[in-house]
Amino acid sequence: STPHGKFTMQTLGSVAELYSGLLSTHVKKGTSERARKGLHLGGIPFGFEPCGAECDPQHLGGVHTIEKEAEAVRELFHRYTAGTTTLSQLASWLNALGARTRNMHKLRDSEGSPRAGPRLFTVSSVRGILHNPFYAGKVKHGADLLPGAHQSLISWELFQAVQLTLQRNSG
């Protein structure tokens, strides 16, 4: 409450604000650089896994496909674009295959205990896959779609066809 105390608190607050602003600038710069290089941003989508320690350092993209999951993703896009199945049916199909999401958030189970781990697919998680341009070899950064350094699982044309079908079916 003294003038010296107020000055000290304001100075410490200003230094903290400067640090936070500089950190934000550097994180944004790093994220933009990753996107420009075609590297994934955020969590690794279903159908892919991160490169391990045994991976060639020259490998581009930082991810490898998990072939069983990649086949399921390809089938998901083809089934949906054919217009003969719903998102709910696709979620049930993936769950019947034994596939699980990459969701690792802690959610409460039926007894109220927090549980982390892969989850069953839902309409929302299937919609998320179908909306993700990463599967078509693109990296989304803000409003930009940039070429990815990873292997695409589907063609850009199939991705766009699914987007049209999603838009038509969105009520």
Phi and psi restraints in degrees (value plus and minus 20) as a CYANA .aco file:
   2 THR   PHI    -103.0   -63.0
   2 THR   PSI     142.1   182.1
   3 PRO   PHI     -77.1   -37.1
   3 PRO   PSI     -61.0   -21.0
   4 HIS   PHI     -85.6   -45.6
   4 HIS   PSI     -60.0   -20.0
   5 GLY   PHI     -84.7   -44.7
   5 GLY   PSI     -63.0   -23.0
   6 LYS   PHI     -83.2   -43.2
   6 LYS   PSI     -62.7   -22.7
   7 PHE   PHI     -81.8   -41.8
   7 PHE   PSI     -63.9   -23.9
   8 THR   PHI     -82.7   -42.7
   8 THR   PSI     -64.6   -24.6
   9 MET   PHI     -84.4   -44.4
   9 MET   PSI     -61.0   -21.0
  10 GLN   PHI     -85.9   -45.9
  10 GLN   PSI     -60.4   -20.4
  11 THR   PHI     -84.8   -44.8
  11 THR   PSI     -65.4   -25.4
  12 LEU   PHI     -83.1   -43.1
  12 LEU   PSI     -59.8   -19.8
  13 GLY   PHI     -83.4   -43.4
  13 GLY   PSI     -60.8   -20.8
  14 SER   PHI     -85.8   -45.8
  14 SER   PSI     -60.7   -20.7
  15 VAL   PHI     -85.0   -45.0
  15 VAL   PSI     -62.3   -22.3
  16 ALA   PHI     -83.3   -43.3
  16 ALA   PSI     -61.1   -21.1
  17 GLU   PHI     -85.5   -45.5
  17 GLU   PSI     -60.4   -20.4
  18 LEU   PHI     -81.4   -41.4
  18 LEU   PSI     -66.8   -26.8
  19 TYR   PHI     -80.0   -40.0
  19 TYR   PSI     -65.3   -25.3
  20 SER   PHI     -82.2   -42.2
  20 SER   PSI     -63.5   -23.5
  21 GLY   PHI     -84.0   -44.0
  21 GLY   PSI     -62.0   -22.0
  22 LEU   PHI     -85.9   -45.9
  22 LEU   PSI     -61.4   -21.4
  23 LEU   PHI     -82.5   -42.5
  23 LEU   PSI     -63.8   -23.8
  24 SER   PHI     -80.0   -40.0
  24 SER   PSI     -63.6   -23.6
  25 THR   PHI     -80.7   -40.7
  25 THR   PSI     -64.6   -24.6
  26 HIS   PHI     -89.9   -49.9
  26 HIS   PSI     -57.5   -17.5
  27 VAL   PHI     -85.1   -45.1
  27 VAL   PSI     -64.3   -24.3
  28 LYS   PHI     -81.9   -41.9
  28 LYS   PSI     -59.9   -19.9
  29 LYS   PHI     -84.4   -44.4
  29 LYS   PSI     -63.3   -23.3
  30 GLY   PHI     -84.8   -44.8
  30 GLY   PSI     -61.4   -21.4
  31 THR   PHI     -84.8   -44.8
  31 THR   PSI     -63.3   -23.3
  32 SER   PHI     -83.4   -43.4
  32 SER   PSI     -58.1   -18.1
  33 GLU   PHI     -86.2   -46.2
  33 GLU   PSI     -62.6   -22.6
  34 ARG   PHI     -80.3   -40.3
  34 ARG   PSI     -64.2   -24.2
  35 ALA   PHI     -84.2   -44.2
  35 ALA   PSI     -62.8   -22.8
  36 ARG   PHI     -81.3   -41.3
  36 ARG   PSI     -53.6   -13.6
  37 LYS   PHI    -100.3   -60.3
  37 LYS   PSI     -26.3    13.7
  38 GLY   PHI      63.9   103.9
  38 GLY   PSI      -2.3    37.7
  39 LEU   PHI    -108.2   -68.2
  39 LEU   PSI     131.0   171.0
  40 HIS   PHI     -84.8   -44.8
  40 HIS   PSI     129.3   169.3
  41 LEU   PHI    -137.5   -97.5
  41 LEU   PSI     113.7   153.7
  42 GLY   PHI      62.1   102.1
  42 GLY   PSI    -174.4  -134.4
  43 GLY   PHI     -89.2   -49.2
  43 GLY   PSI     133.8   173.8
  44 ILE   PHI    -103.6   -63.6
  44 ILE   PSI     105.8   145.8
  45 PRO   PHI     -88.1   -48.1
  45 PRO   PSI     140.2   180.2
  46 PHE   PHI     -73.9   -33.9
  46 PHE   PSI     115.1   155.1
  47 GLY   PHI      82.4   122.4
  47 GLY   PSI     -30.4     9.6
  48 PHE   PHI    -149.4  -109.4
  48 PHE   PSI     139.8   179.8
  49 GLU   PHI    -159.2  -119.2
  49 GLU   PSI     133.7   173.7
  50 PRO   PHI     -90.2   -50.2
  50 PRO   PSI     133.7   173.7
  51 CYS   PHI     -82.6   -42.6
  51 CYS   PSI     119.1   159.1
  52 GLY   PHI    -111.7   -71.7
  52 GLY   PSI    -198.4  -158.4
  53 ALA   PHI     -83.2   -43.2
  53 ALA   PSI     -48.5    -8.5
  54 GLU   PHI    -100.6   -60.6
  54 GLU   PSI     -24.4    15.6
  55 CYS   PHI     -92.0   -52.0
  55 CYS   PSI     125.7   165.7
  56 ASP   PHI     -81.2   -41.2
  56 ASP   PSI     105.0   145.0
  57 PRO   PHI     -79.8   -39.8
  57 PRO   PSI     -41.5    -1.5
  58 GLN   PHI    -102.4   -62.4
  58 GLN   PSI     -25.2    14.8
  59 HIS   PHI     -82.8   -42.8
  59 HIS   PSI     109.1   149.1
  60 LEU   PHI    -108.2   -68.2
  60 LEU   PSI     130.3   170.3
  61 GLY   PHI      78.4   118.4
  61 GLY   PSI     -52.6   -12.6
  62 GLY   PHI      54.1    94.1
  62 GLY   PSI     -13.8    26.2
  63 VAL   PHI    -157.9  -117.9
  63 VAL   PSI     134.6   174.6
  64 HIS   PHI    -142.8  -102.8
  64 HIS   PSI     136.4   176.4
  65 THR   PHI    -102.8   -62.8
  65 THR   PSI     127.5   167.5
  66 ILE   PHI    -120.2   -80.2
  66 ILE   PSI      87.0   127.0
  67 GLU   PHI     -77.9   -37.9
  67 GLU   PSI     -60.3   -20.3
  68 LYS   PHI     -82.4   -42.4
  68 LYS   PSI     -63.6   -23.6
  69 GLU   PHI     -90.6   -50.6
  69 GLU   PSI     -58.0   -18.0
  70 ALA   PHI     -81.9   -41.9
  70 ALA   PSI     -60.5   -20.5
  71 GLU   PHI     -83.0   -43.0
  71 GLU   PSI     -59.9   -19.9
  72 ALA   PHI     -83.7   -43.7
  72 ALA   PSI     -60.3   -20.3
  73 VAL   PHI     -84.2   -44.2
  73 VAL   PSI     -65.6   -25.6
  74 ARG   PHI     -79.0   -39.0
  74 ARG   PSI     -65.4   -25.4
  75 GLU   PHI     -83.5   -43.5
  75 GLU   PSI     -58.9   -18.9
  76 LEU   PHI     -77.5   -37.5
  76 LEU   PSI     -69.2   -29.2
  77 PHE   PHI     -84.1   -44.1
  77 PHE   PSI     -63.1   -23.1
  78 HIS   PHI     -86.5   -46.5
  78 HIS   PSI     -62.5   -22.5
  79 ARG   PHI     -83.5   -43.5
  79 ARG   PSI     -62.0   -22.0
  80 TYR   PHI     -89.8   -49.8
  80 TYR   PSI     -60.9   -20.9
  81 THR   PHI     -89.4   -49.4
  81 THR   PSI     -42.7    -2.7
  82 ALA   PHI     -88.9   -48.9
  82 ALA   PSI     -41.3    -1.3
  83 GLY   PHI      59.7    99.7
  83 GLY   PSI      -6.0    34.0
  84 THR   PHI    -124.3   -84.3
  84 THR   PSI     -17.0    23.0
  85 THR   PHI    -161.8  -121.8
  85 THR   PSI     135.4   175.4
  86 THR   PHI    -121.1   -81.1
  86 THR   PSI     147.9   187.9
  87 LEU   PHI     -81.2   -41.2
  87 LEU   PSI     -58.1   -18.1
  88 SER   PHI     -83.7   -43.7
  88 SER   PSI     -63.1   -23.1
  89 GLN   PHI     -85.3   -45.3
  89 GLN   PSI     -57.4   -17.4
  90 LEU   PHI     -86.3   -46.3
  90 LEU   PSI     -60.0   -20.0
  91 ALA   PHI     -81.9   -41.9
  91 ALA   PSI     -65.0   -25.0
  92 SER   PHI     -82.4   -42.4
  92 SER   PSI     -60.2   -20.2
  93 TRP   PHI     -82.2   -42.2
  93 TRP   PSI     -66.9   -26.9
  94 LEU   PHI     -81.6   -41.6
  94 LEU   PSI     -62.4   -22.4
  95 ASN   PHI     -84.1   -44.1
  95 ASN   PSI     -58.2   -18.2
  96 ALA   PHI     -85.5   -45.5
  96 ALA   PSI     -50.1   -10.1
  97 LEU   PHI     -91.6   -51.6
  97 LEU   PSI     -35.5     4.5
  98 GLY   PHI      72.7   112.7
  98 GLY   PSI     -12.2    27.8
  99 ALA   PHI     -94.6   -54.6
  99 ALA   PSI     127.7   167.7
 100 ARG   PHI    -155.1  -115.1
 100 ARG   PSI     134.7   174.7
 101 THR   PHI     -91.7   -51.7
 101 THR   PSI     153.2   193.2
 102 ARG   PHI    -111.6   -71.6
 102 ARG   PSI     -15.0    25.0
 103 ASN   PHI     -82.7   -42.7
 103 ASN   PSI      99.4   139.4
 104 MET   PHI    -136.9   -96.9
 104 MET   PSI      -6.7    33.3
 105 HIS   PHI     -89.5   -49.5
 105 HIS   PSI     127.4   167.4
 106 LYS   PHI     -97.9   -57.9
 106 LYS   PSI     100.9   140.9
 107 LEU   PHI    -145.6  -105.6
 107 LEU   PSI     136.1   176.1
 108 ARG   PHI    -100.2   -60.2
 108 ARG   PSI     115.3   155.3
 109 ASP   PHI    -104.5   -64.5
 109 ASP   PSI    -191.6  -151.6
 110 SER   PHI     -83.5   -43.5
 110 SER   PSI     -42.6    -2.6
 111 GLU   PHI    -114.0   -74.0
 111 GLU   PSI     -19.3    20.7
 112 GLY   PHI      69.2   109.2
 112 GLY   PSI     -16.6    23.4
 113 SER   PHI    -106.4   -66.4
 113 SER   PSI     119.2   159.2
 114 PRO   PHI     -87.5   -47.5
 114 PRO   PSI     114.7   154.7
 115 ARG   PHI    -156.5  -116.5
 115 ARG   PSI     112.0   152.0
 116 ALA   PHI    -129.6   -89.6
 116 ALA   PSI     132.4   172.4
 117 GLY   PHI     122.2   162.2
 117 GLY   PSI     153.4   193.4
 118 PRO   PHI     -79.6   -39.6
 118 PRO   PSI     130.0   170.0
 119 ARG   PHI    -140.1  -100.1
 119 ARG   PSI     146.0   186.0
 120 LEU   PHI     -88.5   -48.5
 120 LEU   PSI     132.3   172.3
 121 PHE   PHI     -93.3   -53.3
 121 PHE   PSI     124.7   164.7
 122 THR   PHI    -144.5  -104.5
 122 THR   PSI     154.8   194.8
 123 VAL   PHI     -76.2   -36.2
 123 VAL   PSI     -62.4   -22.4
 124 SER   PHI     -85.1   -45.1
 124 SER   PSI     -62.4   -22.4
 125 SER   PHI     -89.4   -49.4
 125 SER   PSI     -55.4   -15.4
 126 VAL   PHI     -87.0   -47.0
 126 VAL   PSI     -63.5   -23.5
 127 ARG   PHI     -79.0   -39.0
 127 ARG   PSI     -60.0   -20.0
 128 GLY   PHI     -80.1   -40.1
 128 GLY   PSI     -61.0   -21.0
 129 ILE   PHI     -84.1   -44.1
 129 ILE   PSI     -67.5   -27.5
 130 LEU   PHI     -86.2   -46.2
 130 LEU   PSI     -44.2    -4.2
 131 HIS   PHI    -109.7   -69.7
 131 HIS   PSI     -27.9    12.1
 132 ASN   PHI    -106.0   -66.0
 132 ASN   PSI      92.4   132.4
 133 PRO   PHI     -90.9   -50.9
 133 PRO   PSI     -28.1    11.9
 134 PHE   PHI     -78.1   -38.1
 134 PHE   PSI     -55.2   -15.2
 135 TYR   PHI     -87.0   -47.0
 135 TYR   PSI     -42.3    -2.3
 136 ALA   PHI    -118.3   -78.3
 136 ALA   PSI      -5.6    34.4
 137 GLY   PHI      65.6   105.6
 137 GLY   PSI       0.9    40.9
 138 LYS   PHI    -137.6   -97.6
 138 LYS   PSI     135.0   175.0
 139 VAL   PHI    -138.2   -98.2
 139 VAL   PSI     106.2   146.2
 140 LYS   PHI    -114.3   -74.3
 140 LYS   PSI     107.6   147.6
 141 HIS   PHI    -155.9  -115.9
 141 HIS   PSI      85.5   125.5
 142 GLY   PHI      44.1    84.1
 142 GLY   PSI    -145.4  -105.4
 143 ALA   PHI    -112.3   -72.3
 143 ALA   PSI     -22.5    17.5
 144 ASP   PHI    -113.2   -73.2
 144 ASP   PSI     122.3   162.3
 145 LEU   PHI    -131.6   -91.6
 145 LEU   PSI      98.4   138.4
 146 LEU   PHI    -134.6   -94.6
 146 LEU   PSI     132.2   172.2
 147 PRO   PHI     -83.9   -43.9
 147 PRO   PSI     113.2   153.2
 148 GLY   PHI    -108.4   -68.4
 148 GLY   PSI     135.7   175.7
 149 ALA   PHI    -109.5   -69.5
 149 ALA   PSI     -21.7    18.3
 150 HIS   PHI    -113.1   -73.1
 150 HIS   PSI     147.6   187.6
 151 GLN   PHI     -96.1   -56.1
 151 GLN   PSI     109.8   149.8
 152 SER   PHI     -99.6   -59.6
 152 SER   PSI     128.3   168.3
 153 LEU   PHI    -114.9   -74.9
 153 LEU   PSI     -44.5    -4.5
 154 ILE   PHI    -155.6  -115.6
 154 ILE   PSI     145.4   185.4
 155 SER   PHI     -99.3   -59.3
 155 SER   PSI     138.0   178.0
 156 TRP   PHI     -83.1   -43.1
 156 TRP   PSI     -55.4   -15.4
 157 GLU   PHI     -84.1   -44.1
 157 GLU   PSI     -62.4   -22.4
 158 LEU   PHI     -85.3   -45.3
 158 LEU   PSI     -61.4   -21.4
 159 PHE   PHI     -78.9   -38.9
 159 PHE   PSI     -66.6   -26.6
 160 GLN   PHI     -84.8   -44.8
 160 GLN   PSI     -57.2   -17.2
 161 ALA   PHI     -83.6   -43.6
 161 ALA   PSI     -60.1   -20.1
 162 VAL   PHI     -86.4   -46.4
 162 VAL   PSI     -57.7   -17.7
 163 GLN   PHI     -83.2   -43.2
 163 GLN   PSI     -60.2   -20.2
 164 LEU   PHI     -84.2   -44.2
 164 LEU   PSI     -62.4   -22.4
 165 THR   PHI     -84.6   -44.6
 165 THR   PSI     -61.8   -21.8
 166 LEU   PHI     -80.8   -40.8
 166 LEU   PSI     -63.5   -23.5
 167 GLN   PHI     -84.3   -44.3
 167 GLN   PSI     -62.3   -22.3
 168 ARG   PHI     -83.7   -43.7
 168 ARG   PSI     -56.8   -16.8
 169 ASN   PHI    -108.6   -68.6
 169 ASN   PSI     -18.4    21.6
 170 SER   PHI    -103.7   -63.7
 170 SER   PSI      -4.3    35.7
